[in-house]
Amino acid sequence: MRHLPTLDMLERSLRVKVCASCPYRPPGSECLGSDVSRACEPHCPIFLHLPQIKAVGEQVDTMIASRERVLRGVMNRIREIHARREVPARARPAGASPRSPAAGAFRNPDEMPLLPRQAGKVAKVVDRLMGN
């Protein structure tokens, strides 16, 4: 019998492996444990789509396809979807300047992009937890 991870298990693992190096994490959140959700999670593409990512990971037949490869494709599709939602610089109000991602902030929650390296890490974490 295969034991599948719960959403809570996935969230905690992602906070350790992905959020720790995220340029958009809130200042001071590095001091929080993996069981504490971050203020950015409601706007993060990873956490927004985690139930769907988990469902896809559970449905992959590893005799036919690599779960990690399938999940990378899913994550790349999520990146594309969220990239199209970005507000172009010309649409920002006059005088508004973007905040630095290095400071752990983003201009608008809808503009929070999913970085390519994050997408790969998510695929690896989910694949490992599901029992590669």
C-alpha positions in Angstrom: 0.0 0.0 0.0 1.3 3.4 -1.0 1.1 6.2 1.5 0.5 9.5 -0.2 1.5 12.8 1.4 -1.2 15.1 2.7 -1.5 18.7 1.6 -0.1 19.7 5.0 3.0 17.5 4.5 3.5 19.0 1.0 3.1 22.6 2.3 5.7 22.0 5.1 8.2 20.4 2.7 7.8 23.2 0.2 8.3 25.9 2.8 11.7 24.2 3.7 12.9 23.5 0.1 11.3 26.3 -2.0 10.2 29.1 0.2 13.6 29.3 2.0 15.2 30.7 -1.1 12.2 32.6 -2.5 12.9 36.3 -3.2 9.3 37.2 -2.5 9.0 35.8 1.0 8.1 38.3 3.6 10.9 39.8 5.7 11.4 37.9 8.9 9.7 34.8 7.7 13.0 32.9 7.6 12.6 32.6 11.4 9.3 30.8 11.2 9.0 27.0 11.3 7.9 25.0 8.4 4.5 24.4 10.0 3.7 28.2 10.0 2.1 29.6 6.8 3.6 32.7 5.3 1.7 35.9 4.5 2.6 35.5 0.8 1.1 32.0 0.5 -2.5 33.1 -0.5 -0.9 34.9 -3.6 1.8 32.3 -4.4 1.2 30.3 -7.6 2.7 27.2 -5.9 0.3 27.3 -2.9 -2.7 28.4 -5.0 -2.3 25.3 -7.3 -1.0 22.8 -4.7 -4.2 20.7 -4.6 -4.1 20.3 -8.4 -0.3 19.6 -8.3 -0.9 16.9 -5.7 -3.7 15.4 -7.7 -1.6 15.2 -10.8 1.3 13.7 -8.9 -1.1 11.0 -7.5 -2.4 10.1 -10.9 0.9 9.7 -12.8 1.6 6.0 -13.7 5.3 5.8 -13.1 5.5 2.8 -15.4 4.5 5.0 -18.3 6.0 8.4 -17.4 8.4 10.0 -14.9 6.4 11.8 -12.2 9.0 14.5 -11.9 8.9 15.2 -15.6 5.1 15.3 -15.7 5.1 17.7 -12.7 7.8 19.9 -14.3 5.4 20.2 -17.3 2.6 21.1 -14.9 4.7 23.7 -13.1 5.8 25.2 -16.4 2.2 25.5 -17.5 1.4 27.2 -14.2 4.3 29.6 -14.7 2.9 30.5 -18.2 -0.5 31.1 -16.8 0.7 33.4 -14.1 3.2 35.2 -16.4 0.3 36.3 -18.6 -1.4 38.0 -15.7 1.6 40.3 -15.1 0.7 44.0 -15.2 2.9 45.7 -17.8 5.0 48.6 -16.5 3.0 51.1 -18.7 -0.2 50.0 -16.9 1.1 51.0 -13.5 -0.1 54.3 -12.0 2.2 57.3 -12.8 4.9 57.5 -10.2 4.5 54.0 -8.9 7.7 52.1 -8.7 8.1 48.4 -8.3 9.3 47.2 -4.9 12.5 45.1 -4.8 11.9 41.3 -4.8 15.1 41.1 -2.7 13.3 42.9 0.1 10.7 40.1 0.1 8.0 42.2 -1.4 6.2 42.4 -4.7 4.2 45.2 -6.3 0.9 43.4 -6.5 -0.1 39.9 -5.3 -1.3 39.0 -8.8 2.2 39.8 -10.2 4.0 37.3 -8.0 5.8 35.2 -10.7 6.8 31.6 -10.3 10.5 31.4 -11.1 11.9 28.5 -13.2 14.1 27.2 -10.5 11.1 27.2 -8.1 9.0 25.2 -10.5 11.8 22.5 -10.7 12.1 22.4 -7.0 8.4 21.9 -6.5 8.4 19.0 -9.0 11.3 17.3 -7.1 9.7 17.8 -3.7 6.3 16.4 -4.7 7.9 13.5 -6.6 10.1 12.5 -3.6 7.2 12.7 -1.2 5.0 10.6 -3.4 7.6 7.8 -3.4 9.7 8.1 -6.6 
